[in-house]
Amino acid sequence: MSHMAKILAVCSVALAALLGPASAQDSYPSRTIRLIVGFTPGGGVDTVARLFADKMTGILGQPIVVVNQGGAAGGIAGKRVSTEEPDGYTLLVNSNSMVIYSLMNPKAGLMVERDLYAVASAAPQAVVIVAAPDVKANSLKELVDLSKAKPLSYGTPGAGSVPHLVIEQLAASLPGVQMQNVPFQGAAPALTATMANQVDMASTTLPPAVALVTGGKVKGIAVTSATRVAALPDIPTTKESGFPDIVATAWTAFFVPPKTPKAVVDKLEAAILQVAAMPDIREKLVALGFEPTAEPGAKFRAEMSAEIKTFSAVLEKANLIQH
């Protein structure tokens, strides 16, 4: 080999080393992407995941499939994704219920800020409190009064979920209230049990409850948003019902494993925000009971960090942390 050929060969190897990783990231995605949803099908987080998966498939040019893995208020799916390859082909779609669960159960080994990287958030949801058809209460005050006379059971999407914390906060602020949580693996089974009078009431995110409330299958009692929601305009807020401190929303966020390349994260974030801005998606979200807003990763990560501090204090005060 001539001297010049040797120089060219060395330069080619060096250039390949420099361009290899970038080229791999530039070609992302080149195969199917999985969205691991932390709850069973039919709930609010699942609804968002499926709406976004459909549109992101077109934007990114590869199939995006939704895989449900319920349990532990989203914690099981969170733990699973935290150990996946950081290559952008496995995302987690979850809510702040996962954050609460991880704070309540430190021995579960999931620290959200350490073990997952938030890409973006979208479509916050209010919590709705509904009553079973046979329950003799049509307002939040009547439910509270009834629970002072006899214990009431309430279904939630899991111990440590935002809907669970809403009722815990309500009960803790009122002497004599007797409400017992019955955790399910998602909002849909909790609402099904309420509809069948197997539990007295349910606290879930709002979207999976809309059709049941408007269809008269369960009784809409109150929503926890600051103002009434367009999907259920006749249902009062908790503030209107006389409980101004009970205001809460559940976000839906997309996460990847730590150390996922920035170029991949940026591409995913851009796709998520592009979907969130689509007029038809915004219209669907409003009709289903979501707020049609989204936040980029940097802003959302800062807000989640502050939320973790707030949740920690609330859980400590309510003695809900499993030490």
DONU-211885 format. One record per residue (C-alpha): x, y, z; residue number from 1. Coordinates in nm, 4 decimals. Layout:
<atoms>
ATOM     east    north       up resi
ATOM        X        Y        Z  NUM
...
</atoms>
This chain:
<atoms>
ATOM     east    north       up resi
ATOM   0.0000   0.0000   0.0000    1
ATOM   0.1403   0.3421  -0.0940    2
ATOM   0.2066   0.6114   0.1660    3
ATOM  -0.0850   0.8177   0.0331    4
ATOM  -0.3187   0.5170   0.0442    5
ATOM  -0.2252   0.4539   0.4047    6
ATOM  -0.3022   0.8155   0.4942    7
ATOM  -0.6407   0.7930   0.3188    8
ATOM  -0.7212   0.4663   0.4963    9
ATOM  -0.6416   0.6172   0.8379   10
ATOM  -0.8474   0.9263   0.7563   11
ATOM  -1.1416   0.7089   0.6488   12
ATOM  -1.1369   0.5155   0.9767   13
ATOM  -1.1164   0.8386   1.1765   14
ATOM  -1.3998   0.9942   0.9784   15
ATOM  -1.6175   0.6851   1.0257   16
ATOM  -1.5527   0.6973   1.3998   17
ATOM  -1.6560   1.0612   1.4087   18
ATOM  -1.9631   1.0231   1.1919   19
ATOM  -2.0855   0.6808   1.3067   20
ATOM  -2.2849   0.7771   1.6171   21
ATOM  -2.4220   1.0923   1.4566   22
ATOM  -2.5335   0.8994   1.1501   23
ATOM  -2.7089   0.6403   1.3676   24
ATOM  -2.8939   0.9168   1.5511   25
ATOM  -2.9735   1.1003   1.2288   26
ATOM  -3.1367   0.7851   1.0922   27
ATOM  -3.3580   0.7519   1.4040   28
ATOM  -3.6121   0.6031   1.4005   29
ATOM  -3.5472   0.3086   1.1728   30
ATOM  -3.7865   0.0574   1.3328   31
ATOM  -4.0984   0.0256   1.5493   32
ATOM  -4.1249   0.2385   1.8639   33
ATOM  -4.3118   0.1131   2.1710   34
ATOM  -4.5113   0.3333   2.4071   35
ATOM  -4.5398   0.1544   2.7435   36
ATOM  -4.8513   0.2870   2.9194   37
ATOM  -4.8553   0.2608   3.2989   38
ATOM  -5.2265   0.1777   3.3193   39
ATOM  -5.4823  -0.0607   3.1732   40
ATOM  -5.6651   0.0230   2.8463   41
ATOM  -5.9512   0.2707   2.8633   42
ATOM  -5.8046   0.5214   3.1076   43
ATOM  -5.6962   0.8800   3.0447   44
ATOM  -5.3245   0.8081   3.0032   45
ATOM  -5.4021   0.5242   2.7620   46
ATOM  -5.6303   0.7527   2.5584   47
ATOM  -5.3562   1.0149   2.5194   48
ATOM  -5.0979   0.7514   2.4288   49
ATOM  -5.3153   0.6103   2.1503   50
ATOM  -5.4076   0.9521   2.0072   51
ATOM  -5.0426   1.0571   2.0010   52
ATOM  -4.9119   0.7223   1.8745   53
ATOM  -5.1320   0.7468   1.5663   54
ATOM  -5.0095   1.0948   1.4719   55
ATOM  -4.6445   1.0386   1.5716   56
ATOM  -4.6338   0.7374   1.3390   57
ATOM  -4.6896   0.9744   1.0468   58
ATOM  -4.4403   1.2333   1.1714   59
ATOM  -4.1568   0.9917   1.2520   60
ATOM  -4.2215   0.7526   0.9646   61
ATOM  -4.2174   0.4330   1.1718   62
ATOM  -4.4937   0.2293   1.3416   63
ATOM  -4.5632   0.3237   1.7033   64
ATOM  -4.7396   0.0604   1.9115   65
ATOM  -4.9021   0.1000   2.2528   66
ATOM  -4.8323  -0.1629   2.5194   67
ATOM  -5.0285  -0.1486   2.8467   68
ATOM  -4.8658  -0.2524   3.1739   69
ATOM  -5.0861  -0.1525   3.4656   70
ATOM  -5.0163  -0.1868   3.8344   71
ATOM  -4.8736   0.0103   4.1273   72
ATOM  -5.0277   0.3375   4.0014   73
ATOM  -4.7946   0.3321   3.7014   74
ATOM  -4.4903   0.2283   3.9037   75
ATOM  -4.4455  -0.1140   3.7428   76
ATOM  -4.4254   0.0337   3.3923   77
ATOM  -4.1951   0.3088   3.5181   78
ATOM  -3.9536   0.0572   3.6648   79
ATOM  -3.9616  -0.1471   3.3430   80
ATOM  -3.8791   0.1437   3.1121   81
ATOM  -3.6038   0.2714   3.3428   82
ATOM  -3.4026  -0.0424   3.2615   83
ATOM  -3.4652  -0.0475   2.8831   84
ATOM  -3.1972   0.0372   2.6251   85
ATOM  -3.1610   0.4173   2.6016   86
ATOM  -3.2066   0.4170   2.2251   87
ATOM  -3.5423   0.5935   2.1847   88
ATOM  -3.7342   0.2821   2.0832   89
ATOM  -3.9091   0.2368   2.4199   90
ATOM  -4.0973   0.5283   2.5767   91
ATOM  -4.3056   0.5436   2.8924   92
ATOM  -4.6388   0.7265   2.8974   93
ATOM  -4.7440   0.7887   3.2560   94
ATOM  -4.8988   1.0339   3.5014   95
ATOM  -4.7981   1.1949   3.8295   96
ATOM  -4.9588   0.8952   3.9993   97
ATOM  -4.6271   0.7205   3.9296   98
ATOM  -4.4436   1.0003   4.1116   99
ATOM  -4.6712   0.9714   4.4148  100
ATOM  -4.6353   0.5924   4.4198  101
ATOM  -4.2558   0.6172   4.4125  102
ATOM  -4.2592   0.8657   4.7002  103
ATOM  -4.4996   0.6514   4.9035  104
ATOM  -4.2952   0.3369   4.8439  105
ATOM  -3.9244   0.4266   4.8531  106
ATOM  -3.8341   0.0571   4.8883  107
ATOM  -3.9830  -0.0075   4.5419  108
ATOM  -3.6586   0.1315   4.4024  109
ATOM  -3.8001   0.3865   4.1569  110
ATOM  -3.6828   0.7467   4.1786  111
ATOM  -3.8470   0.9206   3.8857  112
ATOM  -3.5976   1.2074   3.8399  113
ATOM  -3.3034   0.9677   3.8636  114
ATOM  -3.4395   0.6677   3.6746  115
ATOM  -3.6363   0.8326   3.3922  116
ATOM  -3.5921   1.1351   3.1666  117
ATOM  -3.9006   1.3417   3.0847  118
ATOM  -3.9332   1.4318   2.7165  119
ATOM  -4.2543   1.6398   2.7258  120
ATOM  -4.5980   1.6515   2.8841  121
ATOM  -4.9403   1.6861   2.7261  122
ATOM  -5.3135   1.6839   2.7963  123
ATOM  -5.3568   1.7378   3.1724  124
ATOM  -5.6718   1.5838   3.3214  125
ATOM  -5.8944   1.6886   3.6079  126
ATOM  -6.0036   1.4280   3.8600  127
ATOM  -6.3752   1.3509   3.8828  128
ATOM  -6.5590   1.2093   4.1825  129
ATOM  -6.8562   0.9925   4.0891  130
ATOM  -7.1105   0.7972   4.2933  131
ATOM  -7.2672   0.4590   4.2295  132
ATOM  -7.6303   0.4591   4.1106  133
ATOM  -7.7639   0.3260   4.4436  134
ATOM  -7.5794   0.5751   4.6649  135
ATOM  -7.8152   0.8294   4.8226  136
ATOM  -7.6063   1.1357   4.7477  137
ATOM  -7.6024   1.3800   4.4583  138
ATOM  -7.3447   1.6327   4.5741  139
ATOM  -7.0043   1.6283   4.7390  140
ATOM  -7.1490   1.7657   5.0627  141
ATOM  -7.4116   1.4887   5.0668  142
ATOM  -7.1391   1.2270   5.0066  143
ATOM  -6.9317   1.3665   5.2917  144
ATOM  -7.2331   1.3695   5.5244  145
ATOM  -7.3200   1.0134   5.4246  146
ATOM  -6.9639   0.8977   5.4974  147
ATOM  -6.9913   1.0340   5.8500  148
ATOM  -7.2928   0.8115   5.9105  149
ATOM  -7.1440   0.4963   5.7554  150
ATOM  -6.8132   0.4001   5.5878  151
ATOM  -6.8009   0.4472   5.2108  152
ATOM  -6.5767   0.2521   4.9744  153
ATOM  -6.4219   0.4313   4.6798  154
ATOM  -6.2435   0.2931   4.3760  155
ATOM  -5.9251   0.4509   4.2393  156
ATOM  -5.6717   0.3701   3.9646  157
ATOM  -5.4331   0.2548   4.2375  158
ATOM  -5.2938   0.3353   4.5802  159
ATOM  -5.0782   0.6436   4.5400  160
ATOM  -5.2566   0.7713   4.2306  161
ATOM  -5.3602   1.1368   4.2072  162
ATOM  -5.7310   1.0419   4.2413  163
ATOM  -5.6447   0.8464   4.5575  164
ATOM  -5.4604   1.1454   4.7031  165
ATOM  -5.7578   1.3722   4.6286  166
ATOM  -5.9889   1.1672   4.8527  167
ATOM  -5.7197   1.1251   5.1191  168
ATOM  -5.6788   1.5020   5.1285  169
ATOM  -6.0561   1.5487   5.1478  170
ATOM  -6.0999   1.2940   5.4287  171
ATOM  -5.8021   1.4250   5.6254  172
ATOM  -5.9511   1.7736   5.6320  173
ATOM  -6.2894   1.6637   5.7690  174
ATOM  -6.3372   1.5007   6.1108  175
ATOM  -6.5536   1.1901   6.1120  176
ATOM  -6.5299   1.1126   5.7390  177
ATOM  -6.5014   0.7366   5.6735  178
ATOM  -6.3782   0.6549   5.3235  179
ATOM  -6.1906   0.3363   5.2365  180
ATOM  -5.9777   0.3147   4.9215  181
ATOM  -6.0280   0.0122   4.6941  182
ATOM  -5.7354   0.0248   4.4473  183
ATOM  -5.7750  -0.1033   4.0911  184
ATOM  -5.5195  -0.1294   3.8093  185
ATOM  -5.6716   0.1594   3.6183  186
ATOM  -5.9621   0.4025   3.5940  187
ATOM  -6.1760   0.1797   3.3723  188
ATOM  -6.2088  -0.1123   3.6208  189
ATOM  -6.2679   0.1323   3.9086  190
ATOM  -6.5525   0.2943   3.7162  191
ATOM  -6.6968  -0.0437   3.6136  192
ATOM  -6.7116  -0.1466   3.9809  193
ATOM  -6.8859   0.1801   4.0680  194
ATOM  -7.1379   0.1389   3.7885  195
ATOM  -7.2190  -0.2079   3.9264  196
ATOM  -7.2547  -0.0744   4.2849  197
ATOM  -6.9580  -0.2876   4.3964  198
ATOM  -6.8041   0.0268   4.5476  199
ATOM  -6.9944   0.3330   4.6668  200
ATOM  -6.7997   0.5870   4.4673  201
ATOM  -6.4894   0.6379   4.2564  202
ATOM  -6.2220   0.8986   4.2129  203
ATOM  -6.0579   0.8781   3.8694  204
ATOM  -5.9182   1.0988   3.5991  205
ATOM  -6.1990   1.2605   3.4072  206
ATOM  -6.1785   1.1347   3.0437  207
ATOM  -6.2715   0.7673   3.1041  208
ATOM  -6.5686   0.8789   3.3157  209
ATOM  -6.7270   1.1244   3.0705  210
ATOM  -6.9387   0.8743   2.8744  211
ATOM  -7.0571   0.6993   3.1924  212
ATOM  -7.1638   1.0281   3.3542  213
ATOM  -7.3401   1.1639   3.0452  214
ATOM  -7.5031   0.8232   2.9930  215
ATOM  -7.6363   0.8157   3.3500  216
ATOM  -7.4395   0.5019   3.4421  217
ATOM  -7.2742   0.6776   3.7374  218
ATOM  -7.3546   1.0060   3.9132  219
ATOM  -7.1135   1.2912   3.8496  220
ATOM  -7.0450   1.4602   4.1830  221
ATOM  -6.7565   1.7057   4.1346  222
ATOM  -6.4466   1.7816   3.9258  223
ATOM  -6.1203   1.8969   4.0808  224
ATOM  -6.0236   2.1522   3.8149  225
ATOM  -6.0181   2.5246   3.8905  226
ATOM  -6.3137   2.5783   3.6544  227
ATOM  -6.5830   2.3526   3.5092  228
ATOM  -6.4801   2.1331   3.2170  229
ATOM  -6.6347   2.1541   2.8708  230
ATOM  -6.6975   1.7789   2.8531  231
ATOM  -6.9138   1.7836   3.1707  232
ATOM  -7.0406   2.1418   3.2022  233
ATOM  -7.3167   2.0521   3.4506  234
ATOM  -7.0806   1.8990   3.7078  235
ATOM  -6.9643   2.1531   3.9691  236
ATOM  -6.6044   2.1966   4.0751  237
ATOM  -6.4885   2.0981   4.4219  238
ATOM  -6.4483   2.4697   4.4943  239
ATOM  -6.8115   2.5355   4.3965  240
ATOM  -6.9092   2.2392   4.6148  241
ATOM  -6.7621   2.4043   4.9229  242
ATOM  -6.4153   2.2454   4.9229  243
ATOM  -6.1802   2.5119   4.7779  244
ATOM  -5.8595   2.3356   4.8858  245
ATOM  -5.9301   2.0250   4.6768  246
ATOM  -5.7905   2.1270   4.3380  247
ATOM  -5.5777   1.8820   4.1380  248
ATOM  -5.4888   1.7714   3.7874  249
ATOM  -5.3084   1.4657   3.6553  250
ATOM  -5.0547   1.5276   3.3821  251
ATOM  -4.9652   1.2813   3.1080  252
ATOM  -4.5955   1.2737   3.0220  253
ATOM  -4.3584   1.0900   2.7918  254
ATOM  -4.0344   0.9531   2.9385  255
ATOM  -3.7292   0.7693   2.8073  256
ATOM  -3.4538   0.5828   2.9926  257
ATOM  -3.1654   0.7991   3.1180  258
ATOM  -2.8704   0.8464   2.8797  259
ATOM  -3.0932   0.8462   2.5720  260
ATOM  -2.9034   1.0581   2.3146  261
ATOM  -3.0042   1.4233   2.3076  262
ATOM  -3.0639   1.4158   1.9317  263
ATOM  -3.3187   1.1361   1.9811  264
ATOM  -3.4876   1.3126   2.2743  265
ATOM  -3.5100   1.6342   2.0716  266
ATOM  -3.6719   1.4517   1.7792  267
ATOM  -3.9279   1.2865   2.0084  268
ATOM  -4.0030   1.6120   2.1901  269
ATOM  -4.0614   1.7949   1.8610  270
ATOM  -4.2986   1.5199   1.7416  271
ATOM  -4.4981   1.5240   2.0672  272
ATOM  -4.5355   1.9031   2.0651  273
ATOM  -4.6310   1.8965   1.6968  274
ATOM  -4.9109   1.6478   1.7674  275
ATOM  -5.0324   1.8504   2.0670  276
ATOM  -5.0679   2.1588   1.8453  277
ATOM  -5.2805   1.9854   1.5773  278
ATOM  -5.6339   2.1358   1.5674  279
ATOM  -5.8065   1.7966   1.5348  280
ATOM  -5.6146   1.6568   1.8325  281
ATOM  -5.6930   1.9636   2.0445  282
ATOM  -6.0618   1.9297   1.9542  283
ATOM  -6.0668   1.5611   2.0492  284
ATOM  -5.8872   1.6254   2.3780  285
ATOM  -6.1368   1.8951   2.4832  286
ATOM  -6.4346   1.6745   2.3935  287
ATOM  -6.2891   1.3918   2.6043  288
ATOM  -6.2277   1.6117   2.9075  289
ATOM  -5.8565   1.6898   2.8735  290
ATOM  -5.6949   2.0317   2.8722  291
ATOM  -5.5384   2.0761   2.5243  292
ATOM  -5.2011   2.2003   2.6467  293
ATOM  -4.8464   2.0648   2.6287  294
ATOM  -4.5102   2.1563   2.7762  295
ATOM  -4.1574   2.1018   2.6429  296
ATOM  -3.9221   1.8862   2.8431  297
ATOM  -3.7162   2.1579   3.0153  298
ATOM  -4.0222   2.3401   3.1526  299
ATOM  -4.1979   2.0207   3.2507  300
ATOM  -3.8932   1.8757   3.4292  301
ATOM  -3.8664   2.1905   3.6435  302
ATOM  -4.2372   2.1751   3.7323  303
ATOM  -4.2179   1.8043   3.8118  304
ATOM  -3.9219   1.8668   4.0419  305
ATOM  -4.1233   2.1257   4.2357  306
ATOM  -4.4252   1.8933   4.2424  307
ATOM  -4.2154   1.6153   4.3956  308
ATOM  -4.1294   1.8426   4.6890  309
ATOM  -4.4979   1.9312   4.7362  310
ATOM  -4.6155   1.5696   4.7173  311
ATOM  -4.3461   1.4604   4.9620  312
ATOM  -4.4708   1.7088   5.2203  313
ATOM  -4.8375   1.6100   5.1720  314
ATOM  -4.7627   1.2374   5.1981  315
ATOM  -4.5459   1.2849   5.5067  316
ATOM  -4.8192   1.4854   5.6770  317
ATOM  -5.0814   1.2216   5.5917  318
ATOM  -4.8485   0.9450   5.7142  319
ATOM  -4.8693   0.7636   5.3795  320
ATOM  -4.4976   0.6986   5.3238  321
ATOM  -4.3975   0.3339   5.3768  322
ATOM  -4.0739   0.3673   5.5720  323
</atoms>
